[in-house]
Amino acid sequence: MSGNSGFRSFGPPYNPGVRELVSAKRQRSSPPLQADAKRGFRGWHERGYLPHREEPGLIQFVTFHLADSFPVSLRAEWEAMLKIEDSRERRRQLEAYLDHGRGECSLRRSDIAQVMEQALRYYHPRKYELRAWVLMPNHIHLLMQIGVTPLADVVKDLKRYTTRQANQILKRRGAFWADDYHDTYMRDSDHALRTRRYIENNSTKAKLVLNPKAWPWSSARFREENGALHL
């Protein structure tokens, strides 16, 4: 396949309430240190779609998905979810929809999944500490501790490199990933543990395998009995 056939980009909808939300969060938080701001850490910010928090040292749960994961032809299936006011419930339902595997699901291809996983592991620990991950057929979940590189730059680098490699494999051009990404910072160790388990059990939740360790594109297969991640 070549060109943009079959790949319709879908990003998060413009959210007029996000600016007010981020403004309130900024008022309750300390501004970034001058040295961190110079490196690109913006604290709470938005680009018109989703709230983001940029601080060094944060442990972040990050999700991004392929450009065709919400097909326009199936808009009736997912459009109502975008109107859910509660952000956590909206994200929960949208992630559940992603698990249905809509779109071409290019990450199901082992050659493309391998490119993505190698990129993730290449940047660990150069730009972040990778705590957990899973590559699903049309999206990816990550748990990482941010180092000296802002999360926005990490995601941009990952997307840019893997888009180029995936498009070469697919013999096509155009968007591979949807715009923007979701991030949630971990409030404490319990929150991080629950998130790690959610990520590594996503393949069983989506009924792709019976045992998380059997899914070939997940940190579960490197997880030791004591919970340590052996890479």
N, CA, C and O of each residue as an XYZ file, in Angstrom:
924
protein
N       0.847     -1.193      0.000
C       0.000      0.000      0.000
C       0.880      1.240      0.000
O       1.921      1.231      0.657
N       0.526      2.271     -0.681
C       1.305      3.494     -0.722
C       0.394      4.676     -0.502
O      -0.830      4.548     -0.491
N       1.023      5.856     -0.322
C       0.236      7.052     -0.100
C      -0.428      7.028      1.253
O       0.065      6.393      2.185
N      -1.568      7.734      1.367
C      -2.274      7.848      2.640
C      -3.505      6.965      2.695
O      -4.311      7.095      3.616
N      -3.670      6.077      1.742
C      -4.862      5.233      1.681
C      -5.039      4.435      2.956
O      -4.124      3.736      3.390
N      -6.215      4.538      3.556
C      -6.530      3.736      4.730
C      -6.039      4.323      6.033
O      -6.302      3.751      7.091
N      -5.322      5.462      6.004
C      -4.793      6.057      7.220
C      -5.392      7.442      7.390
O      -4.892      8.420      6.835
N      -6.448      7.514      8.149
C      -7.077      8.794      8.446
C      -6.649      9.209      9.848
O      -6.904      8.501     10.822
N      -5.999     10.360      9.939
C      -5.473     10.794     11.231
C      -6.608     11.233     12.145
O      -7.489     11.994     11.747
N      -6.570     10.740     13.373
C      -7.547     11.166     14.369
C      -6.807     11.511     15.641
O      -6.163     10.650     16.240
N      -6.889     12.741     16.053
C      -6.292     13.162     17.310
C      -7.383     13.551     18.280
O      -8.566     13.450     17.955
N      -7.005     13.995     19.468
C      -8.015     14.411     20.427
C      -8.751     15.650     19.938
O      -8.153     16.480     19.252
N     -10.021     15.798     20.267
C     -10.776     16.955     19.797
C     -10.331     18.218     20.509
O      -9.853     18.165     21.642
N     -10.487     19.357     19.842
C     -10.204     20.627     20.500
C     -11.067     20.730     21.744
O     -12.269     20.469     21.696
N     -10.454     21.110     22.859
C     -11.131     21.116     24.153
C     -11.063     22.521     24.741
O     -10.052     22.880     25.344
N     -12.116     23.325     24.581
C     -12.062     24.708     25.066
C     -11.929     24.817     26.580
O     -11.520     25.864     27.081
N     -12.267     23.755     27.327
C     -12.168     23.809     28.782
C     -10.792     23.499     29.314
O     -10.535     23.685     30.503
N      -9.887     23.025     28.454
C      -8.585     22.582     28.945
C      -7.742     23.764     29.423
O      -6.945     23.608     30.349
N      -7.897     24.931     28.818
C      -7.109     26.098     29.234
C      -7.453     26.512     30.651
O      -6.566     26.830     31.444
N      -8.734     26.508     30.971
C      -9.163     26.845     32.329
C      -8.670     25.796     33.326
O      -8.242     26.136     34.429
N      -8.731     24.519     32.935
C      -8.259     23.440     33.795
C      -6.777     23.595     34.105
O      -6.368     23.494     35.262
N      -5.973     23.839     33.077
C      -4.534     23.985     33.262
C      -4.215     25.227     34.087
O      -3.305     25.203     34.915
N      -4.952     26.303     33.868
C      -4.735     27.522     34.648
C      -4.951     27.259     36.143
O      -4.187     27.735     36.984
N      -5.996     26.498     36.458
C      -6.259     26.176     37.862
C      -5.154     25.308     38.450
O      -4.762     25.492     39.602
N      -4.655     24.366     37.665
C      -3.574     23.501     38.140
C      -2.288     24.294     38.352
O      -1.540     24.011     39.288
N      -2.024     25.268     37.510
C      -0.846     26.105     37.676
C      -0.905     26.906     38.969
O       0.109     27.095     39.640
N      -2.085     27.369     39.307
C      -2.240     28.155     40.528
C      -1.968     27.330     41.779
O      -1.542     27.865     42.802
N      -2.216     26.016     41.695
C      -2.001     25.147     42.846
C      -0.611     24.534     42.874
O      -0.261     23.842     43.830
N       0.191     24.780     41.832
C       1.512     24.176     41.728
C       2.593     25.247     41.673
O       2.336     26.392     41.302
N       3.796     24.857     42.047
C       4.934     25.775     41.950
C       5.366     25.863     40.496
O       5.310     24.861     39.783
N       5.793     27.024     40.039
C       6.267     27.141     38.659
C       7.571     26.377     38.485
O       8.268     26.124     39.467
N       7.913     26.009     37.267
C       9.168     25.288     37.039
C      10.373     26.113     37.475
O      10.369     27.338     37.364
N      11.396     25.438     37.969
C      12.642     26.121     38.280
C      13.224     26.711     37.003
O      12.996     26.184     35.914
N      13.963     27.789     37.128
C      14.493     28.466     35.945
C      15.364     27.528     35.110
O      15.285     27.523     33.881
N      16.202     26.729     35.794
C      17.071     25.805     35.062
C      16.254     24.767     34.309
O      16.598     24.410     33.183
N      15.156     24.270     34.927
C      14.297     23.284     34.255
C      13.560     23.914     33.086
O      13.409     23.293     32.035
N      13.097     25.161     33.269
C      12.381     25.850     32.196
C      13.281     26.032     30.974
O      12.810     25.940     29.841
N      14.557     26.287     31.193
C      15.487     26.457     30.081
C      15.666     25.157     29.299
O      15.963     25.183     28.105
N      15.484     24.023     29.973
C      15.598     22.724     29.306
C      14.300     22.304     28.633
O      14.249     21.261     27.982
N      13.246     23.109     28.785
C      11.987     22.815     28.103
C      10.887     22.281     28.988
O       9.810     21.945     28.495
N      11.130     22.194     30.293
C      10.083     21.730     31.201
C       9.133     22.888     31.493
O       9.531     23.908     32.056
N       7.880     22.714     31.105
C       6.910     23.805     31.127
C       5.933     23.732     32.285
O       5.032     24.565     32.380
N       6.090     22.755     33.170
C       5.089     22.580     34.223
C       3.774     22.158     33.598
O       3.763     21.393     32.634
N       2.657     22.649     34.139
C       1.346     22.373     33.541
C       1.180     23.211     32.280
O       1.443     24.413     32.294
N       0.743     22.581     31.187
C       0.522     23.298     29.944
C      -0.455     22.515     29.074
O      -0.839     21.393     29.404
N      -0.851     23.126     27.958
C      -1.769     22.471     27.026
C      -1.523     23.015     25.634
O      -0.925     24.077     25.462
N      -1.993     22.270     24.642
C      -1.909     22.704     23.249
C      -3.307     22.741     22.621
O      -3.467     22.573     21.412
N      -4.299     22.962     23.463
C      -5.674     23.058     22.979
C      -6.458     21.775     23.065
O      -7.656     21.763     22.784
N      -5.794     20.668     23.456
C      -6.455     19.372     23.473
C      -6.467     18.752     24.873
O      -7.527     18.550     25.465
N      -5.268     18.453     25.391
C      -5.136     17.691     26.631
C      -4.211     18.405     27.606
O      -3.285     19.096     27.180
N      -4.447     18.251     28.911
C      -3.516     18.826     29.886
C      -2.263     17.966     29.999
O      -2.342     16.737     29.973
N      -1.112     18.611     30.122
C       0.159     17.913     30.281
C       0.936     18.518     31.446
O       0.828     19.711     31.728
N       1.710     17.686     32.108
C       2.569     18.175     33.186
C       4.014     17.787     32.884
O       4.319     16.608     32.705
N       4.890     18.769     32.828
C       6.300     18.558     32.506
C       7.172     18.945     33.695
O       7.314     20.128     34.004
N       7.750     17.957     34.358
C       8.708     18.200     35.424
C       9.717     17.064     35.431
O       9.337     15.909     35.240
N      11.004     17.365     35.647
C      11.984     16.279     35.737
C      11.709     15.420     36.965
O      11.340     15.926     38.025
N      11.897     14.105     36.804
C      11.732     13.191     37.925
C      10.347     12.599     38.072
O      10.168     11.643     38.827
N       9.348     13.144     37.364
C       7.996     12.592     37.462
C       7.950     11.190     36.854
O       8.612     10.915     35.853
N       7.165     10.315     37.469
C       6.867      9.016     36.874
C       5.541      9.168     36.136
O       4.519      9.476     36.749
N       5.555      8.954     34.835
C       4.416      9.256     33.982
C       3.858      7.999     33.313
O       4.599      7.141     32.834
N       2.521      7.920     33.298
C       1.796      6.925     32.513
C       1.420      7.601     31.205
O       0.667      8.575     31.202
N       1.939      7.091     30.096
C       1.792      7.749     28.795
C       1.099      6.802     27.824
O       1.411      5.613     27.765
N       0.158      7.346     27.068
C      -0.550      6.569     26.046
C      -0.579      7.363     24.749
O      -0.915      8.547     24.753
N      -0.230      6.721     23.640
C      -0.513      7.304     22.331
C      -0.906      6.195     21.370
O      -0.568      5.030     21.581
N      -1.626      6.564     20.307
C      -2.226      5.550     19.435
C      -2.005      5.879     17.967
O      -1.630      6.996     17.609
N      -2.246      4.889     17.132
C      -2.040      5.047     15.699
C      -3.073      5.992     15.091
O      -4.155      6.196     15.642
N      -2.716      6.555     13.954
C      -3.553      7.578     13.333
C      -4.916      7.063     12.901
O      -5.867      7.839     12.803
N      -5.026      5.760     12.641
C      -6.304      5.221     12.158
C      -7.042      4.417     13.227
O      -7.914      3.611     12.901
N      -6.701      4.629     14.498
C      -7.309      3.831     15.573
C      -8.778      4.167     15.816
O      -9.527      3.356     16.362
N      -9.185      5.374     15.406
C     -10.581      5.795     15.527
C     -11.092      6.099     14.115
O     -11.194      7.266     13.736
N     -11.410      5.070     13.341
C     -11.773      5.285     11.932
C     -12.991      6.193     11.776
O     -13.975      6.068     12.505
N     -12.903      7.099     10.821
C     -14.030      7.990     10.537
C     -15.258      7.185     10.148
O     -16.380      7.578     10.466
N     -15.063      6.068      9.466
C     -16.191      5.240      9.039
C     -16.939      4.625     10.220
O     -18.085      4.195     10.079
N     -16.287      4.584     11.386
C     -16.911      4.014     12.587
C     -17.176      5.098     13.639
O     -17.241      4.811     14.834
N     -17.325      6.321     13.188
C     -17.476      7.453     14.104
C     -18.629      7.254     15.093
O     -18.543      7.696     16.239
N     -19.690      6.602     14.665
C     -20.844      6.381     15.542
C     -20.474      5.553     16.767
O     -21.141      5.632     17.799
N     -19.401      4.752     16.654
C     -18.982      3.913     17.781
C     -18.297      4.707     18.882
O     -18.455      4.390     20.061
N     -17.533      5.743     18.512
C     -16.684      6.406     19.511
C     -17.003      7.885     19.749
O     -16.478      8.473     20.695
N     -17.840      8.494     18.925
C     -18.050      9.938     19.030
C     -18.614     10.354     20.380
O     -18.211     11.382     20.923
N     -19.541      9.571     20.933
C     -20.166      9.937     22.206
C     -19.163      9.950     23.358
O     -19.344     10.686     24.327
N     -18.115      9.144     23.258
C     -17.118      9.099     24.330
C     -16.385     10.425     24.472
O     -15.975     10.794     25.573
N     -16.218     11.138     23.373
C     -15.502     12.410     23.404
C     -16.253     13.464     24.200
O     -15.659     14.450     24.638
N     -17.547     13.269     24.393
C     -18.377     14.269     25.076
C     -18.513     14.003     26.565
O     -19.174     14.771     27.264
N     -17.901     12.926     27.071
C     -17.962     12.625     28.500
C     -17.177     13.690     29.255
O     -16.005     13.917     28.956
N     -17.798     14.338     30.218
C     -17.166     15.471     30.901
C     -16.072     15.031     31.865
O     -15.033     15.684     31.962
N     -16.292     13.937     32.574
C     -15.287     13.471     33.520
C     -14.074     12.931     32.754
O     -14.197     11.964     32.002
N     -12.911     13.549     32.942
C     -11.744     13.206     32.132
C     -11.272     11.778     32.368
O     -10.832     11.111     31.431
N     -11.357     11.295     33.617
C     -10.917      9.930     33.890
C     -11.835      8.905     33.248
O     -11.368      7.902     32.708
N     -13.145      9.151     33.303
C     -14.089      8.222     32.690
C     -13.967      8.266     31.166
O     -14.058      7.235     30.499
N     -13.761      9.472     30.621
C     -13.582      9.583     29.172
C     -12.352      8.805     28.726
O     -12.393      8.082     27.731
N     -11.256      8.955     29.467
C     -10.041      8.230     29.088
C     -10.242      6.725     29.243
O      -9.769      5.950     28.412
N     -10.938      6.306     30.296
C     -11.169      4.874     30.506
C     -11.937      4.273     29.338
O     -11.586      3.203     28.842
N     -12.982      4.961     28.902
C     -13.793      4.427     27.812
C     -13.053      4.458     26.466
O     -13.191      3.543     25.654
N     -12.273      5.515     26.244
C     -11.518      5.583     25.001
C     -10.447      4.490     24.948
O     -10.206      3.909     23.890
N      -9.810      4.212     26.076
C      -8.812      3.144     26.101
C      -9.466      1.783     25.911
O      -8.898      0.904     25.264
N     -10.661      1.607     26.474
C     -11.385      0.354     26.258
C     -11.732      0.197     24.779
O     -11.694     -0.911     24.245
N     -12.070      1.299     24.121
C     -12.370      1.246     22.689
C     -11.122      0.863     21.898
O     -11.199      0.081     20.950
N      -9.974      1.414     22.286
C      -8.731      1.061     21.606
C      -8.470     -0.438     21.674
O      -7.942     -1.025     20.729
N      -8.842     -1.055     22.792
C      -8.614     -2.493     22.955
C      -9.435     -3.332     21.983
O      -9.149     -4.515     21.795
N     -10.459     -2.733     21.358
C     -11.227     -3.462     20.346
C     -10.412     -3.673     19.066
O     -10.757     -4.517     18.238
N      -9.336     -2.907     18.908
C      -8.456     -3.112     17.761
C      -9.000     -2.604     16.447
O      -8.934     -3.310     15.440
N      -9.543     -1.385     16.430
C     -10.025     -0.806     15.177
C      -8.847     -0.286     14.347
O      -7.753     -0.086     14.874
N      -9.073     -0.072     13.067
C      -8.021      0.398     12.189
C      -7.182     -0.770     11.676
O      -7.528     -1.933     11.888
N      -6.097     -0.458     11.011
C      -5.269     -1.503     10.423
C      -4.375     -2.208     11.438
O      -3.827     -3.273     11.156
N      -4.230     -1.607     12.626
C      -3.485     -2.263     13.723
C      -2.080     -2.672     13.276
O      -1.695     -3.836     13.386
N      -1.329     -1.703     12.776
C      -0.004     -2.003     12.228
C       0.978     -2.499     13.271
O       1.959     -3.159     12.929
N       0.728     -2.189     14.556
C       1.633     -2.672     15.601
C       1.473     -4.172     15.833
O       2.236     -4.766     16.595
N       0.495     -4.785     15.187
C       0.374     -6.239     15.273
C       1.469     -6.928     14.440
O       1.794     -8.095     14.658
N       2.018     -6.183     13.494
C       3.107     -6.722     12.683
C       4.376     -6.799     13.522
O       4.763     -5.813     14.150
N       5.015     -7.938     13.538
C       6.187     -8.118     14.378
C       7.346     -7.218     13.959
O       8.115     -6.772     14.810
N       7.484     -6.943     12.649
C       8.590     -6.097     12.215
C       8.425     -4.662     12.696
O       9.402     -4.007     13.060
N       7.176     -4.170     12.697
C       6.926     -2.807     13.165
C       6.976     -2.752     14.693
O       7.535     -1.811     15.256
N       6.407     -3.736     15.362
C       6.459     -3.773     16.829
C       7.906     -3.836     17.307
O       8.254     -3.226     18.318
N       8.737     -4.561     16.594
C      10.144     -4.666     16.971
C      10.832     -3.309     16.865
O      11.634     -2.955     17.729
N      10.529     -2.549     15.818
C      11.082     -1.199     15.670
C      10.700     -0.343     16.867
O      11.540      0.371     17.414
N       9.423     -0.411     17.283
C       8.941      0.400     18.385
C       9.600      0.004     19.691
O      10.039      0.864     20.455
N       9.672     -1.288     19.953
C      10.249     -1.727     21.225
C      11.745     -1.427     21.279
O      12.259     -1.043     22.329
N      12.435     -1.597     20.179
C      13.856     -1.272     20.157
C      14.092      0.214     20.412
O      15.049      0.586     21.090
N      13.220      1.063     19.869
C      13.343      2.500     20.114
C      13.114      2.818     21.584
O      13.849      3.612     22.171
N      12.096      2.199     22.181
C      11.831      2.418     23.602
C      13.037      2.050     24.452
O      13.420      2.791     25.357
N      13.625      0.914     24.158
C      14.734      0.431     24.961
C      16.030      1.185     24.642
O      16.917      1.274     25.492
N      16.143      1.716     23.447
C      17.329      2.497     23.082
C      17.432      3.755     23.955
O      18.518      4.099     24.423
N      16.324      4.426     24.170
C      16.330      5.677     24.934
C      16.377      5.452     26.449
O      16.534      6.406     27.212
N      16.244      4.208     26.881
C      16.395      3.866     28.298
C      17.836      3.428     28.528
O      18.283      2.509     27.840
N      18.594      4.023     29.449
C      18.195      5.130     30.340
C      18.714      6.479     29.861
O      18.913      7.378     30.678
N      18.939      6.647     28.554
C      19.478      7.908     28.040
C      18.581      9.101     28.362
O      19.054     10.157     28.781
N      17.263      8.909     28.155
C      16.336     10.023     28.324
C      15.298      9.792     29.425
O      14.644     10.734     29.871
N      15.149      8.554     29.856
C      14.152      8.225     30.870
C      14.477      6.852     31.441
O      15.297      6.108     30.902
N      13.807      6.538     32.555
C      13.883      5.185     33.106
C      12.587      4.480     32.752
O      11.514      4.879     33.205
N      12.683      3.457     31.961
C      11.512      2.719     31.514
C      11.064      1.764     32.610
O      11.816      0.873     33.007
N       9.838      1.946     33.101
C       9.319      1.129     34.196
C       8.405      0.007     33.706
O       8.379     -1.069     34.304
N       7.668      0.238     32.645
C       6.761     -0.780     32.093
C       6.286     -0.309     30.730
O       6.274      0.888     30.444
N       5.890     -1.272     29.879
C       5.333     -0.903     28.587
C       4.518     -2.068     28.028
O       4.693     -3.218     28.430
N       3.636     -1.748     27.106
C       2.966     -2.763     26.298
C       2.648     -2.146     24.939
O       2.147     -1.025     24.853
N       2.944     -2.888     23.891
C       2.558     -2.496     22.543
C       1.323     -3.293     22.175
O       1.391     -4.510     22.005
N       0.204     -2.615     22.053
C      -1.027     -3.236     21.621
C      -1.154     -3.049     20.103
O      -0.387     -2.284     19.518
N      -2.102     -3.729     19.460
C      -2.173     -3.638     17.993
C      -2.286     -2.228     17.435
O      -1.772     -1.954     16.350
N      -2.954     -1.319     18.160
C      -3.104      0.037     17.612
C      -2.746      1.147     18.600
O      -3.032      2.315     18.335
N      -2.126      0.806     19.734
C      -1.720      1.845     20.683
C      -0.609      1.327     21.587
O      -0.259      0.148     21.548
N      -0.069      2.213     22.388
C       1.024      1.872     23.273
C       0.816      2.526     24.630
O       0.382      3.675     24.713
N       1.127      1.789     25.693
C       1.130      2.321     27.057
C       2.554      2.253     27.589
O       3.251      1.258     27.391
N       2.984      3.311     28.264
C       4.312      3.374     28.856
C       4.220      3.863     30.290
O       3.364      4.683     30.623
N       5.099      3.360     31.129
C       5.322      3.923     32.458
C       6.801      4.246     32.524
O       7.642      3.353     32.415
N       7.122      5.518     32.701
C       8.519      5.928     32.674
C       8.780      7.047     33.672
O       7.906      7.867     33.951
N       9.989      7.068     34.198
C      10.412      8.193     35.024
C      11.209      9.142     34.153
O      12.182      8.750     33.508
N      10.784     10.390     34.144
C      11.389     11.391     33.290
C      12.739     11.810     33.846
O      12.896     12.005     35.051
N      13.729     11.947     32.939
C      15.059     12.384     33.330
C      15.277     13.835     32.980
O      14.545     14.707     33.449
N      16.288     14.106     32.151
C      16.630     15.487     31.820
C      15.946     15.961     30.545
O      16.082     17.123     30.164
N      15.209     15.071     29.881
C      14.516     15.422     28.639
C      13.014     15.514     28.895
O      12.432     14.559     29.410
N      12.364     16.631     28.552
C      10.923     16.753     28.757
C      10.146     15.654     28.039
O      10.556     15.185     26.977
N       9.027     15.248     28.624
C       8.207     14.186     28.059
C       7.764     14.510     26.634
O       7.757     13.632     25.771
N       7.399     15.749     26.388
C       6.952     16.126     25.039
C       8.038     15.833     24.002
O       7.737     15.379     22.898
N       9.299     16.093     24.357
C      10.397     15.823     23.432
C      10.626     14.321     23.275
O      10.936     13.844     22.183
N      10.469     13.576     24.381
C      10.608     12.117     24.313
C       9.594     11.533     23.344
O       9.949     10.749     22.463
N       8.325     11.915     23.506
C       7.268     11.387     22.636
C       7.497     11.810     21.190
O       7.312     11.014     20.269
N       7.902     13.065     20.991
C       8.150     13.545     19.628
C       9.252     12.736     18.959
O       9.121     12.352     17.797
N      10.339     12.473     19.683
C      11.448     11.703     19.108
C      11.027     10.268     18.788
O      11.366      9.734     17.732
N      10.284      9.651     19.714
C       9.815      8.282     19.482
C       8.897      8.213     18.264
O       9.031      7.324     17.423
N       7.970      9.155     18.182
C       7.025      9.154     17.072
C       7.728      9.419     15.744
O       7.446      8.758     14.744
N       8.629     10.374     15.737
C       9.311     10.741     14.487
C      10.130      9.569     13.949
O      10.053      9.241     12.765
N      10.906      8.948     14.819
C      11.754      7.840     14.375
C      10.908      6.643     13.922
O      11.148      6.081     12.854
N       9.920      6.256     14.736
C       9.145      5.067     14.401
C       8.220      5.307     13.214
O       7.922      4.369     12.474
N       7.761      6.534     13.014
C       6.973      6.847     11.821
C       7.808      6.619     10.564
O       7.347      6.006      9.601
N       9.028      7.116     10.589
C       9.904      6.954      9.421
C      10.167      5.474      9.143
O      10.086      5.031      7.998
N      10.479      4.717     10.186
C      10.783      3.301     10.003
C       9.546      2.502      9.576
O       9.621      1.663      8.678
N       8.406      2.772     10.229
C       7.180      2.033      9.893
C       6.720      2.330      8.472
O       6.295      1.423      7.756
N       6.799      3.584      8.062
C       6.381      3.934      6.709
C       7.272      3.279      5.655
O       6.800      2.924      4.575
N       8.551      3.119      5.966
C       9.425      2.402      5.029
C       8.985      0.942      4.901
O       8.942      0.392      3.800
N       8.662      0.328      6.028
C       8.216     -1.069      6.010
C       6.894     -1.208      5.246
O       6.707     -2.143      4.467
N       5.984     -0.261      5.485
C       4.651     -0.320      4.885
C       4.618      0.238      3.455
O       3.614      0.127      2.750
N       5.746      0.843      3.048
C       5.832      1.453      1.711
C       4.721      2.490      1.521
O       3.946      2.444      0.566
N       4.681      3.404      2.453
C       3.672      4.446      2.436
C       4.254      5.741      2.980
O       5.402      5.774      3.424
N       3.463      6.806      2.945
C       3.837      8.093      3.526
C       2.675      8.595      4.364
O       1.575      8.048      4.296
N       2.910      9.625      5.147
C       1.837     10.227      5.913
C       1.901      9.903      7.384
O       2.863      9.306      7.866
N       0.860     10.306      8.095
C       0.808     10.146      9.547
C       0.739      8.671      9.916
O      -0.037      7.910      9.337
N       1.545      8.282     10.871
C       1.482      6.939     11.430
C       0.842      6.991     12.810
O       0.011      6.145     13.142
N       1.224      7.977     13.612
C       0.652      8.179     14.943
C      -0.361      9.318     14.920
O      -0.223     10.257     14.136
N      -1.368      9.240     15.769
C      -2.298     10.355     15.960
C      -1.596     11.475     16.704
O      -0.574     11.254     17.354
N      -2.143     12.673     16.609
C      -1.573     13.821     17.295
C      -1.681     13.670     18.814
O      -2.571     12.999     19.336
N      -0.739     14.320     19.497
C      -0.748     14.464     20.952
C      -0.617     13.117     21.668
O      -0.363     12.096     21.030
N      -0.786     13.116     22.971
C      -0.651     11.930     23.804
C      -1.313     12.209     25.146
O      -1.530     13.365     25.512
N      -1.631     11.150     25.875
C      -2.161     11.272     27.233
C      -1.026     11.022     28.220
O      -0.221     10.111     28.028
N      -0.963     11.823     29.266
C      -0.020     11.536     30.340
C      -0.680     11.757     31.700
O      -1.451     12.696     31.894
N      -0.359     10.878     32.621
C      -0.837     10.970     34.002
C       0.351     10.720     34.915
O       0.989      9.671     34.827
N       0.660     11.678     35.798
C       1.793     11.477     36.688
C       1.373     10.632     37.885
O       0.236     10.712     38.349
N       2.295      9.832     38.370
C       2.022      8.935     39.482
C       2.122      9.688     40.807
O       3.143     10.303     41.114
N       1.046      9.626     41.582
C       0.991     10.360     42.848
C       1.865      9.727     43.920
O       2.429     10.429     44.759
N       1.980      8.390     43.896
C       2.763      7.689     44.906
C       3.098      6.296     44.386
O       2.733      5.946     43.264
N       3.794      5.499     45.203
C       4.235      4.173     44.758
C       3.074      3.230     44.507
O       3.148      2.389     43.611
N       1.996      3.351     45.285
C       0.826      2.493     45.061
C       0.184      2.798     43.708
O      -0.213      1.889     42.979
N       0.088      4.076     43.385
C      -0.462      4.486     42.092
C       0.397      3.917     40.956
O      -0.129      3.426     39.958
N       1.716      3.988     41.117
C       2.630      3.467     40.105
C       2.494      1.952     39.960
O       2.537      1.430     38.846
N       2.331      1.249     41.074
C       2.195     -0.210     41.028
C       0.903     -0.610     40.328
O       0.908     -1.522     39.501
N      -0.203      0.057     40.645
C      -1.476     -0.241     39.979
C      -1.377      0.016     38.480
O      -1.891     -0.758     37.673
N      -0.719      1.097     38.120
C      -0.569      1.442     36.706
C       0.306      0.421     35.983
O       0.003      0.019     34.859
N       1.380      0.009     36.627
C       2.251     -1.011     36.029
C       1.478     -2.293     35.772
O       1.610     -2.894     34.706
N       0.680     -2.714     36.728
C      -0.107     -3.931     36.552
C      -1.144     -3.760     35.457
O      -1.391     -4.688     34.687
N      -1.753     -2.585     35.379
C      -2.716     -2.323     34.307
C      -2.035     -2.464     32.944
O      -2.564     -3.116     32.044
N      -0.868     -1.853     32.799
C      -0.141     -1.895     31.529
C       0.191     -3.331     31.147
O      -0.093     -3.763     30.030
N       0.791     -4.066     32.075
C       1.284     -5.390     31.736
C       0.177     -6.428     31.604
O       0.398     -7.506     31.053
N      -1.008     -6.110     32.103
C      -2.144     -7.018     31.943
C      -3.088     -6.593     30.820
O      -4.129     -7.216     30.613
N      -2.724     -5.531     30.095
C      -3.601     -5.037     29.044
C      -3.832     -6.079     27.957
O      -4.928     -6.163     27.403
N      -2.813     -6.873     27.648
C      -2.962     -7.884     26.593
C      -3.945     -8.981     26.991
O      -4.645     -9.520     26.134
N      -4.007     -9.318     28.276
C      -4.980    -10.322     28.721
C      -6.374     -9.709     28.812
O      -7.367    -10.363     28.494
N      -6.444     -8.448     29.249
C      -7.724     -7.749     29.318
C      -8.367     -7.661     27.940
O      -9.586     -7.762     27.808
N      -7.541     -7.471     26.916
C      -8.043     -7.396     25.537
C      -8.202     -8.771     24.900
O      -8.546     -8.885     23.724
N      -7.947     -9.822     25.694
C      -8.124    -11.215     25.244
C      -7.199    -11.573     24.077
O      -7.571    -12.328     23.179
N      -6.003    -11.018     24.112
C      -5.014    -11.370     23.096
C      -4.209    -12.595     23.502
O      -3.791    -13.378     22.650
N      -3.992    -12.762     24.804
C      -3.293    -13.919     25.360
C      -3.913    -14.242     26.717
O      -4.642    -13.426     27.282
N      -3.625    -15.423     27.234
C      -4.114    -15.805     28.556
C      -3.148    -15.386     29.661
O      -3.564    -15.099     30.783
N      -1.868    -15.355     29.338
C      -0.839    -15.011     30.309
C      -0.084    -13.779     29.810
O       0.402    -13.790     28.678
N       0.033    -12.710     30.616
C       0.723    -11.504     30.153
C       2.132    -11.772     29.642
O       2.590    -11.102     28.716
N       2.822    -12.738     30.228
C       4.186    -13.047     29.811
C       4.244    -13.665     28.413
O       5.307    -13.722     27.795
N       3.101    -14.122     27.927
C       3.058    -14.713     26.585
C       2.943    -13.651     25.494
O       3.157    -13.949     24.319
N       2.607    -12.415     25.869
C       2.511    -11.351     24.866
C       3.931    -10.887     24.526
O       4.672    -10.478     25.420
N       4.317    -10.944     23.251
C       5.726    -10.721     22.898
C       6.200     -9.284     22.970
O       7.398     -9.033     22.839
N       5.287     -8.314     23.178
C       5.677     -6.908     23.133
C       5.279     -6.204     24.421
O       4.543     -5.218     24.398
N       5.763     -6.708     25.527
C       5.410     -6.156     26.839
C       6.546     -6.360     27.816
O       7.312     -7.316     27.694
N       6.661     -5.466     28.786
C       7.658     -5.618     29.849
C       7.336     -6.782     30.768
O       8.186     -7.188     31.559
N       6.112     -7.336     30.684
C       5.741     -8.457     31.555
C       6.696     -9.629     31.396
O       6.961    -10.350     32.358
N       7.213     -9.822     30.187
C       8.077    -10.976     29.968
C       9.462    -10.787     30.588
O      10.231    -11.743     30.688
N       9.785     -9.558     31.006
C      11.059     -9.286     31.673
C      10.878     -9.078     33.185
O      11.836     -8.774     33.896
N       9.642     -9.244     33.663
C       9.333     -8.971     35.072
C       9.650    -10.197     35.912
O       9.127    -11.281     35.652
N      10.502    -10.035     36.920
C      10.851    -11.144     37.804
C       9.795    -11.324     38.886
O       8.947    -10.455     39.091
N       9.853    -12.447     39.568
C       8.855    -12.769     40.591
C       8.822    -11.725     41.704
O       7.766    -11.473     42.285
N       9.960    -11.122     42.003
C      10.003    -10.110     43.065
C       9.567     -8.729     42.586
O       9.624     -7.761     43.345
N       9.133     -8.634     41.332
C       8.640     -7.375     40.785
C       9.687     -6.564     40.046
O       9.357     -5.568     39.402
N      10.948     -6.976     40.131
C      12.014     -6.230     39.448
C      11.916     -6.427     37.942
O      11.510     -7.489     37.470
N      12.291     -5.397     37.193
C      12.307     -5.458     35.741
C      13.744     -5.704     35.301
O      14.619     -4.874     35.545
N      13.987     -6.819     34.666
C      15.334     -7.204     34.261
C      15.493     -6.994     32.761
O      15.006     -7.796     31.964
N      16.168     -5.925     32.378
C      16.363     -5.593     30.966
C      17.823     -5.838     30.559
O      18.188     -5.617     29.405
